[in-house]
Amino acid sequence: MLLTFQDRLRIPWRGGAKQITLDGVVTLVILIATMLLTAFSKEFCLVLLFLLPFVLMYIKRFSGRIQSKTKFFIVWFFGSCVYLLALFELTVPLLEILPQENIGLVVLMTLGFFCLFKAKQRAAIGDLAGLPDVNSQLENCKIPKDTQVVMFSDRDDSDDGSTDTEGGRLACQLCRKYVPPRTYHCKICSVCMVRQDHHNVWLNCCIGKSNHRLYLAGCIFTLLALLVFANLSMTAVCRPTPIFTVYGIIVMMPNDCNDIFFQYDIALCFTGSLYALMMAFAISVAILKQVCFISFGTSFDEWRRGDHVKRRNCFWNWKAFCLGQ
């Protein structure tokens, strides 16, 4: 009965209905229940928001140990963004929000969703679809017989990222394909990724050359959307104080947030703002790491393996990154 229910749990989608997995539904239920509980009282808010990052880090570490793909984190991330956007449109007192502020938030969130969705889509397509197979080239004698084929089985036994071995070609032992330099095999995705930076559990895919720019752009747009949401929501439910003016728009900050837990919808907006700030902090750390590694011309996985190779200067590294070289 459970399998039948899971098979028939689908949503309309372009090209045919998409099946909704049971773990995705459970994740959404846990997320919404947690957010609703935080607004009951100040004690619930402090305890749940304090424990939430540690619980998520433990689940992330556990999934990294078993090295299996899971939809828990991607459902949690996008579900959180959709929840905050719905909370803003349905619960935040919109009489306190200017129309351009509302439109700006929706545009930033939409751009973040689009960039991250395209990043995941490009990761699924991959960079190695058109590369030759090792067995077929050996059988057809398309390469010289004296060519050395350097095989690596995982990311630890990989090329150093500079050049191929002298007189040889780099190939993946698991994918059985010739690969360019700085290509590493992901044990979780079971694919090779050119210039793999890391396996991102929040998108359930690898970040590499094909989607690195989209990933960074999506993180920046999502960060701006979360900061705008937190500021607009807190200034709408708390007593705001003006800070400065930008192009005729008065930027305000919350001044007095006392007695917000006496009304449930107001408390829901406040706790949603705190949760958005927590998400913004985590994304800021991820963006800062990306900026550092791009400036040094290396990736996070290369740094973690000890391949500390500084490739030219910071300007050239950023130019190569922006041009996709």
Backbone torsions as a table, in degrees:
resi	resn	phi	psi	omega
1	MET	NA	-40.0	179.3
2	LEU	-65.1	-40.6	178.5
3	LEU	-66.5	-38.2	177.7
4	THR	-64.9	-41.6	177.9
5	PHE	-63.3	-42.5	-179.8
6	GLN	-67.9	-34.5	-179.7
7	ASP	-70.2	-32.9	-177.7
8	ARG	-91.6	-2.1	178.3
9	LEU	-83.6	94.9	-174.9
10	ARG	-135.3	160.1	176.6
11	ILE	-124.6	147.7	177.5
12	PRO	-63.7	139.2	-178.1
13	TRP	-152.9	156.1	178.9
14	ARG	-64.2	126.9	-178.3
15	GLY	89.2	3.4	179.6
16	GLY	128.8	155.9	-178.5
17	ALA	-66.2	141.7	179.7
18	LYS	-100.8	136.3	-179.9
19	GLN	-78.2	137.1	177.3
20	ILE	-100.3	120.3	-179.0
21	THR	-76.3	154.0	-177.1
22	LEU	-66.9	-34.6	178.9
23	ASP	-66.4	-31.2	175.7
24	GLY	-67.8	-39.3	177.9
25	VAL	-66.0	-42.3	179.0
26	VAL	-63.0	-39.8	178.9
27	THR	-62.2	-44.0	179.0
28	LEU	-64.7	-38.7	178.8
29	VAL	-63.6	-44.2	179.0
30	ILE	-63.8	-41.9	-179.8
31	LEU	-62.1	-51.4	-177.2
32	ILE	-65.7	-40.8	178.8
33	ALA	-62.5	-40.1	178.6
34	THR	-63.9	-44.8	-179.9
35	MET	-65.2	-37.5	179.2
36	LEU	-70.2	-35.0	-179.9
37	LEU	-69.9	-30.9	-178.2
38	THR	-64.3	-21.4	-176.4
39	ALA	-90.8	0.7	-178.6
40	PHE	-70.6	-42.6	-178.7
41	SER	-158.7	169.5	178.9
42	LYS	-65.0	-36.3	-179.6
43	GLU	-66.4	-44.3	176.7
44	PHE	-59.3	-42.0	-178.9
45	CYS	-62.0	-47.8	-177.8
46	LEU	-65.2	-44.8	-175.9
47	VAL	-68.6	-48.4	-175.4
48	LEU	-68.0	-44.6	-179.8
49	LEU	-70.5	-24.5	176.0
50	PHE	-75.6	-40.5	-177.2
51	LEU	-80.0	-26.0	-173.6
52	LEU	-57.0	-47.5	179.5
53	PRO	-61.4	-37.8	-179.5
54	PHE	-68.8	-38.1	177.9
55	VAL	-65.1	-44.3	179.7
56	LEU	-65.1	-39.4	178.1
57	MET	-66.0	-36.7	178.1
58	TYR	-66.0	-43.9	178.5
59	ILE	-64.0	-39.4	178.1
60	LYS	-64.0	-42.8	179.0
61	ARG	-66.6	-38.6	178.9
62	PHE	-65.7	-42.3	178.0
63	SER	-66.9	-31.3	175.8
64	GLY	-69.1	-30.4	177.9
65	ARG	-68.9	-45.0	-178.1
66	ILE	-80.3	-11.9	175.2
67	GLN	52.5	56.2	177.3
68	SER	-130.8	148.3	179.0
69	LYS	-75.2	139.4	179.0
70	THR	-139.7	146.0	179.1
71	LYS	-93.8	3.8	-176.3
72	PHE	-60.7	-47.8	-172.7
73	PHE	-74.2	-38.9	179.8
74	ILE	-68.4	-37.5	176.0
75	VAL	-67.2	-39.1	179.3
76	TRP	-65.0	-43.1	-177.0
77	PHE	-67.3	-56.0	-178.4
78	PHE	-67.8	-33.9	175.1
79	GLY	-62.9	-37.9	177.3
80	SER	-64.3	-43.2	-180.0
81	CYS	-65.2	-43.2	178.9
82	VAL	-65.9	-39.1	178.1
83	TYR	-61.3	-45.1	-179.2
84	LEU	-66.1	-39.7	178.8
85	LEU	-65.9	-42.2	177.2
86	ALA	-65.6	-38.2	177.2
87	LEU	-62.0	-39.7	-179.7
88	PHE	-66.8	-42.7	-176.0
89	GLU	-76.5	-27.9	-172.5
90	LEU	-104.0	-27.0	-171.2
91	THR	-115.8	-39.1	-178.5
92	VAL	-63.5	133.5	177.9
93	PRO	-61.5	100.8	-174.3
94	LEU	-70.9	-13.9	175.6
95	LEU	-65.2	-21.8	178.4
96	GLU	-88.8	-3.7	-174.5
97	ILE	-111.0	132.5	175.8
98	LEU	-73.2	150.1	179.7
99	PRO	-58.7	-40.0	-179.4
100	GLN	-67.2	-30.0	176.1
101	GLU	-69.2	-41.4	177.8
102	ASN	-64.0	-45.2	179.1
103	ILE	-63.8	-41.0	179.7
104	GLY	-61.0	-41.0	178.4
105	LEU	-64.2	-45.0	-179.5
106	VAL	-64.1	-40.3	179.9
107	VAL	-65.1	-44.1	179.5
108	LEU	-63.4	-43.6	179.3
109	MET	-65.6	-38.6	179.0
110	THR	-65.8	-42.4	177.8
111	LEU	-63.7	-40.6	177.1
112	GLY	-62.8	-44.6	177.6
113	PHE	-60.9	-44.3	-177.1
114	PHE	-63.0	-46.7	-178.2
115	CYS	-64.8	-43.0	-179.3
116	LEU	-69.8	-35.5	176.8
117	PHE	-65.6	-42.8	178.1
118	LYS	-67.8	-33.4	176.9
119	ALA	-63.7	-43.0	177.3
120	LYS	-67.5	-37.5	180.0
121	GLN	-65.1	-42.1	179.8
122	ARG	-69.9	-30.7	176.3
123	ALA	-66.1	-35.1	179.4
124	ALA	-69.9	-33.5	178.0
125	ILE	-69.4	-44.0	175.8
126	GLY	83.8	166.0	-179.2
127	ASP	-100.5	-10.9	-168.4
128	LEU	-110.6	17.2	-175.7
129	ALA	-65.5	-35.9	-176.5
130	GLY	-97.9	7.9	-178.2
131	LEU	-79.9	148.1	-176.4
132	PRO	-69.9	151.0	177.7
133	ASP	-84.8	146.2	-177.2
134	VAL	-66.2	-48.2	-176.0
135	ASN	-63.9	-42.2	-177.3
136	SER	-66.1	-38.4	-179.6
137	GLN	-71.9	-34.9	178.2
138	LEU	-68.0	-38.5	-179.6
139	GLU	-70.1	-38.5	-177.9
140	ASN	-86.9	-1.7	177.7
141	CYS	57.2	44.0	178.3
142	LYS	-85.5	-5.7	177.3
143	ILE	-125.9	152.7	178.4
144	PRO	-58.5	147.1	-176.8
145	LYS	-67.8	-26.6	-178.5
146	ASP	-86.6	5.8	179.4
147	THR	-73.3	129.3	179.5
148	GLN	-83.7	124.8	178.2
149	VAL	-99.7	110.7	-178.5
150	VAL	-90.3	117.3	-177.3
151	MET	-103.1	142.4	171.3
152	PHE	-134.1	142.6	-173.0
153	SER	-97.7	-23.7	178.8
154	ASP	-153.7	-171.4	-174.1
155	ARG	-73.0	-16.6	-179.6
156	ASP	-82.1	-27.6	179.4
157	ASP	-107.0	61.5	-173.6
158	SER	-121.3	174.0	-179.5
159	ASP	-67.9	155.6	-178.0
160	ASP	-78.4	-2.0	173.3
161	GLY	92.8	1.2	-177.7
162	SER	-101.5	-64.1	-178.6
163	THR	-142.1	165.5	173.0
164	ASP	-68.9	160.7	176.3
165	THR	-65.1	154.6	-174.1
166	GLU	-63.4	119.8	178.3
167	GLY	74.1	13.7	-176.8
168	GLY	-132.6	175.4	178.1
169	ARG	-129.8	142.4	-178.8
170	LEU	-84.8	132.9	-179.8
171	ALA	-139.8	152.5	179.2
172	CYS	-93.6	129.7	-178.4
173	GLN	-71.0	-27.9	-178.2
174	LEU	-88.6	-44.3	179.5
175	CYS	-80.3	-19.1	-179.3
176	ARG	59.1	42.9	178.4
177	LYS	-133.8	148.3	170.9
178	TYR	-72.9	137.0	-175.4
179	VAL	-128.7	152.2	175.9
180	PRO	-74.7	170.2	177.8
181	PRO	-60.5	156.9	-179.7
182	ARG	60.4	36.6	175.3
183	THR	-109.2	135.1	-176.2
184	TYR	-134.8	148.0	-178.1
185	HIS	-91.9	127.3	178.9
186	CYS	-91.4	123.8	-179.0
187	LYS	-71.5	-26.2	-177.8
188	ILE	-80.2	-47.1	179.9
189	CYS	-82.1	-18.2	-178.2
190	SER	61.2	37.0	176.6
191	VAL	-139.6	161.4	173.6
192	CYS	-92.2	139.4	-177.9
193	MET	-125.5	125.0	178.0
194	VAL	-72.2	127.7	-178.1
195	ARG	51.7	50.9	179.6
196	GLN	-62.4	126.0	176.9
197	ASP	-88.9	-50.0	176.9
198	HIS	-171.0	164.6	170.9
199	HIS	-91.4	117.7	-175.1
200	ASN	-94.1	113.6	-178.7
201	VAL	-72.2	-25.8	-177.9
202	TRP	-72.9	-22.8	174.2
203	LEU	-108.6	-6.1	179.2
204	ASN	58.6	42.0	179.0
205	CYS	-158.9	171.9	177.4
206	CYS	-89.7	148.3	175.6
207	ILE	-108.4	121.8	-178.4
208	GLY	-148.6	-154.8	-174.9
209	LYS	-61.3	-37.8	-173.2
210	SER	-72.5	-24.9	-175.0
211	ASN	-134.4	12.9	-175.4
212	HIS	-65.4	-43.4	-178.4
213	ARG	-66.9	-40.5	178.0
214	LEU	-64.7	-38.4	178.7
215	TYR	-63.0	-46.1	-179.7
216	LEU	-65.6	-41.4	178.1
217	ALA	-64.0	-41.2	178.0
218	GLY	-62.9	-39.7	177.2
219	CYS	-63.5	-40.6	-178.7
220	ILE	-67.3	-45.9	179.5
221	PHE	-64.0	-40.9	179.3
222	THR	-66.2	-39.0	177.6
223	LEU	-61.3	-46.3	179.1
224	LEU	-62.8	-40.0	179.3
225	ALA	-63.8	-41.4	179.8
226	LEU	-66.6	-39.3	178.6
227	LEU	-67.1	-41.1	177.7
228	VAL	-64.3	-42.4	178.5
229	PHE	-60.7	-47.1	-178.1
230	ALA	-62.1	-42.3	-179.0
231	ASN	-67.0	-47.3	-177.4
232	LEU	-66.5	-39.2	-178.2
233	SER	-69.1	-44.4	-178.1
234	MET	-68.0	-39.3	179.3
235	THR	-71.8	-19.6	178.2
236	ALA	-81.2	-32.7	-176.9
237	VAL	-101.5	-18.9	177.3
238	CYS	-107.4	170.5	177.1
239	ARG	-77.6	112.9	-174.6
240	PRO	-85.5	159.1	173.6
241	THR	-132.6	132.0	-178.5
242	PRO	-69.4	141.7	-179.4
243	ILE	-110.9	-56.7	178.3
244	PHE	-156.9	174.7	-177.2
245	THR	-122.0	133.5	179.1
246	VAL	-126.7	113.6	179.7
247	TYR	51.0	44.4	177.5
248	GLY	82.9	-4.1	179.6
249	ILE	-99.5	123.6	-179.5
250	ILE	-82.1	118.9	177.1
251	VAL	-89.2	121.6	-176.5
252	MET	-119.2	158.3	176.4
253	MET	-127.0	149.0	179.3
254	PRO	-67.4	139.2	-176.7
255	ASN	-113.1	-43.1	-176.7
256	ASP	-133.8	111.0	-178.7
257	CYS	-112.8	29.0	177.7
258	ASN	-75.9	153.6	174.6
259	ASP	62.0	27.7	-180.0
260	ILE	-82.7	-19.1	-178.3
261	PHE	-85.8	3.8	177.0
262	PHE	-80.1	-18.6	178.0
263	GLN	-125.0	124.8	-169.2
264	TYR	-64.5	-44.6	-176.9
265	ASP	-66.2	-35.3	176.3
266	ILE	-67.1	-42.3	177.3
267	ALA	-64.1	-34.1	178.6
268	LEU	-64.2	-40.0	176.4
269	CYS	-65.5	-40.8	-178.6
270	PHE	-66.2	-47.2	179.1
271	THR	-66.3	-33.6	174.4
272	GLY	-63.2	-36.7	177.2
273	SER	-65.8	-41.9	177.3
274	LEU	-62.7	-41.4	178.3
275	TYR	-64.8	-38.3	177.3
276	ALA	-64.2	-37.7	177.6
277	LEU	-67.1	-36.0	175.9
278	MET	-64.4	-44.1	177.0
279	MET	-63.3	-40.4	179.7
280	ALA	-63.5	-37.9	177.8
281	PHE	-64.1	-44.4	179.7
282	ALA	-63.5	-41.2	179.2
283	ILE	-68.7	-35.3	177.6
284	SER	-62.2	-40.8	177.4
285	VAL	-63.4	-41.9	179.0
286	ALA	-64.1	-41.2	178.9
287	ILE	-66.4	-40.9	179.1
288	LEU	-61.6	-41.1	176.4
289	LYS	-62.2	-42.9	179.6
290	GLN	-63.2	-41.9	-180.0
291	VAL	-62.2	-41.7	-179.7
292	CYS	-65.5	-47.3	-177.0
293	PHE	-69.3	-37.8	177.2
294	ILE	-65.5	-38.8	179.8
295	SER	-62.8	-34.3	178.8
296	PHE	-89.2	-1.4	176.8
297	GLY	72.2	27.2	179.5
298	THR	-131.0	178.0	178.5
299	SER	-117.5	167.3	-178.9
300	PHE	-64.9	-40.9	179.5
301	ASP	-66.9	-38.0	177.2
302	GLU	-65.1	-40.9	177.6
303	TRP	-65.2	-39.7	-179.2
304	ARG	-67.6	-32.5	178.1
305	ARG	-80.1	-12.7	-179.8
306	GLY	98.5	11.0	178.2
307	ASP	-86.4	70.4	-176.0
308	HIS	-83.8	76.9	-179.0
309	VAL	-110.2	113.6	178.0
310	LYS	-83.1	117.1	-175.4
311	ARG	-100.1	101.8	178.1
312	ARG	59.3	-151.6	-174.8
313	ASN	-103.0	174.4	-174.7
314	CYS	-63.4	-42.8	-179.4
315	PHE	-62.1	-44.7	-179.3
316	TRP	-65.8	-37.4	179.5
317	ASN	-64.3	-42.5	178.9
318	TRP	-70.4	-34.5	176.7
319	LYS	-64.8	-43.8	178.4
320	ALA	-65.0	-37.4	179.0
321	PHE	-66.2	-45.8	-178.3
322	CYS	-66.8	-32.7	179.7
323	LEU	-87.9	-3.4	179.2
324	GLY	71.6	29.0	-178.4
325	GLN	-85.1	NA	NA
